[in-house]
Amino acid sequence: MPLFSQQDKDKENYQFKAKTDNAKNVLQILRTVNFRDTATVILSQSGLKVTVEEAKCVQANAFIQTDLFQEYEIEEELLTFRINLTAWVECLNIFGGSSVPGITPSLKMYYAGYGSPLILELEEGGVVTDCKINTEEAEDTLDFDFFTTGVVNKIIMRSECLKEVFSELDMSSDVLEIITSPDPPYFRLSTFGSHGPNHADITKESEMIENFSCTKTLSQRYKLALLRPMVKPLTAATKVSVRTDARGFLCLQFMIKTDNNHICFIEHFCCPDVEEND
């Protein structure tokens, strides 16, 4: 990976530096988890992890690997901070979201460590724009303990299949019921709105299903309002993995291809409806 320019090297005390020739790729990924204003960011040797949570019931994680960047340097094993994600997205959108054909804005990011702002340097057509976004001390994020409890059912499908089902959901319903089973109906999504129950079934033989691995029948309800943020990554994804554990916790993992054909992953965790369990 090439070294930063001498001008970049001359900037003192930066513990993190990254550069990409296409700022839109970072913008695309951050938009998918921007359902809350603030996010926790973890910088590591493998890339960026951006975590957004709501009501201690939902967590979204965006993973931006180092191969998305042309240059990537970090002095510490881990660097963490909280940031206004909406401001980050808006800066990238306003100054790096050009739609001019043939012009792709580049992005450099710098972070000097605890208490320092995240600095964005966007360049487009020779015009350079600097943005500084204040950061705060990172707080502990939720641990859903999902994978250690054991994934019971797992379905991998093309995203357009689930996208079509989500677009037809009755949004007057408070909950979405998800049934995954080795037997019919295999994969069923149900709402219970003002027009009565509505079911959408996807068989394991569907051409949209790439992998179907269900060991037991699980029926669980989730608050529909908590699942709405999942529509953003679903719209951008090419594939989606739907997984549930024995407790009924839901994990949706979205595979997204950027403009440069890099692969990034978005992960959403959601707790089951407690009232329904009770």
N, C-alpha and C positions, 0 to 999 in steps of 0.2 A: 504494500500500500504506500503511495507516495507521501513524502513529508509535506507538512504545511509550509506555506511561503515564509520568508524571513519576517515579513510584517506580522504574520500570525505568531511566530516564535517570539517576537519582541514583546508581545502582550504578556505581562507578568502575572504569576500566581494563578493561572487558569489550570484547574485540575481536570477539566473535561473540555475537549474540542472535537467537533464533528463537522464534516462538510459533505453535502450532496449536491449534485448538479441539477437535481429536480426537486424543488421544494414542494411541488404538488403531491409527491408520494407521501411525505410526512403529513401534509394537510389531510389527505384522504384517510389516513389511518386515525389521526386524532379526532376527526369529525365523527367517526363511528362510535366513540365512547363519550362524546360531549353532551351527555344528558344531565350533567350537574356542572356547576361552575368551577369547582375545585377538584384537583386530582393529586395523587401521590405519585411521584416519579422516582424510579430506581434506575440509576446508571451503573452499568457493570461492563465487564470485558466482553460480554456477549451482545450488548445492545441496551436499548431502553425498554423499560416496562412502565406503562402508565396505567394507574389503577383508579377507578371511580366507583364510589359506593353510594347507596341510598337506603335509608331506613333500616340499616343493619340486616337487610334481607336480600339485597342485590349487590353483586360486585361484577364489574367489567374490567378486564385486563387487555391492554393492547401491547403487543410485542413487536418492537421494531429492531430487527437484527442488524448487526454491524455491516452485513453485506449490502444493505441498502445505501450505505455511505461510501463515498470514494476515499475518504480519510476519516479516521476515528482514533482518538487518543484519550486515555483515562489514566490518571496517576494513582488512584486508589482502587481497591478491590470493589468497593461499593460506595456510591454517593446517593443520598436520598434527600428529597425536599418536597414540600407541597407548593402548588402553583395554581394560579387562576387559569384553568384550562380554556375557558371561553376567551380570555384575552389572548392566549397563545394561538388559538384557532383564528381569531379575528386578525391578528397581526399577519399570519401566514396568508390569509384570504385576501386582505386588502393590498398587501405589498408583494405577495408571492403567488397570487392566484390569477395571473395574467392568462387571457385566452387568445393572445395574439399568435397567429400561426407561425411556427418556426422559432418562437422565442420561449425558452424554458427558464424560469427564474432559478437561480442557485441559492443555497442556504448554508450558512455557517452558524454553529451554535457554540457558545462558550459558557462555562460555569466555573467560578473561582472557589466554590466550597461554601460551607455553612454561613448563612446570612447574606450571601451574595445573590444578585439577580441573575436570571437566565438571559443571556444576550443573544439576540438573533441578528444576523447580518445577511440581508437579502440583496442580491444583485440581479438586475434585469436590463439588458441592453446597455450596459455600462453605467447605469444608475444604481447607486448603493444606498440602502436604507437600513438604519440601525434601530432596533427596538430593545428595550430593557423591561423585563417583567419581574417584579419582586417575588421572592420565594420566602417560605416559612419553614419552620422545623417540621419534619415529617411526623405524622402520628401513626400509631400501629393500625394496620389494616386487618380486616376480618380473615380468619382462617377457617374456611369451610370444611377442611379436613376431608376433602372429597375422595381423593385417590386412595388414601390409606383405608377408607371404609369399604372399598371394593365397588367397582362399577358392575352393576347387575345387568343392565341392558344398554346396548350401543347400536345406533343406526347412523350410517353415513349416506348422505344423499346429495344430489345436485340442488343447489340453493333455490333455483327457480321453482322447484316443486313446493318447498315449504313457504316460499314467498307468495305463491298463488293462494295457498291455504290461509296464510295470515291476512291477505287482502280481503278474504271473504268472511273473516270472523265477525260475529255480532258484537260490536263494541259497547252495546248496552249491557252486556253481561259483566258481572263483577269478577268472575273467575274463568279460567281456562282449564279444562280437565284434559290431562294427557294420559292415554293408555298405551303402554308398550307391552307386547306379549309374544311368546313363541307360537301362539295359536291366534285364530281370527278373533278380533279385527286387526291384529298385528300392531298397527300404529294408528291411533284415533285421537283426533283433537275435537273437543266438544265445548260449546258455549251454551249459556242458559240465560238468554236475554229476554226482552219484552215480548218477542215473538215465539218464545218457547225454545226447547232444546234444538241445537243444530250440530250435526256431526260431520266430520270430514275424515274419511278412511284412506289410508295408503297401504297397499298390500306389500308384502316382502318381495313379490315377484315383479313389482313395478320397475320399469326401465329407469326411473329416477333414483332408485335405491342402488347404491354401490356396495354396501356391506350391511348385513342384517344379523345381529348377534344378540338375541334376547334369551335369557335363561329362565325367567319367571314372569308372571303377569304382575305388572305394577299399574295401579290407577291412583293418580294424585292430582289435586287441584292446586292452582297457583293464581294469585291475584293478577288479573289481566293488566292492571295498571303498572305492575312491576315488570311485565314482559314487553311492554311497548318499546323501551329503549333498544330491544334486540332487533327491531325492524331496520335500523340504520345499517348495522353490519351485514344483515341478511341481504339488503339491497345491493351492497358492494361485493358480496362474496360469490365465489364460484361453487364452493362445496360447504356443507355444514354437517357437523357431527353432533347428534343428540344423545346424551348419556344421562342415565339416572343411577343413583346408588340405592342401597337397601333402605335408607331413611326417607327416600323420595326426593332428595335434593336433585336439582336439575342443572346440568352443565351443557351449554351450547358452545361449540368451538367453530369459528368461521375461518375459512381459508380465503384470503384476499390476494389477488395478483395486482401489483402496481403497474404503472405505465411501462416500467423497464422490465416487466416480467419477474420481479422479485416476489417471493412468497412471504406474506405476513399473516399472523394469526391474532384473532380477537376471541377472547374467552368470556362468557357470561355465566355466572352462578346465580341461582335463585332458590330461596327456601320455599318449601311447600306451605300452603295456606294452613296456619296453625289451627284456626277455628275449625277447619274441615277435619283436621286430624283429631281434634278433641271430640 
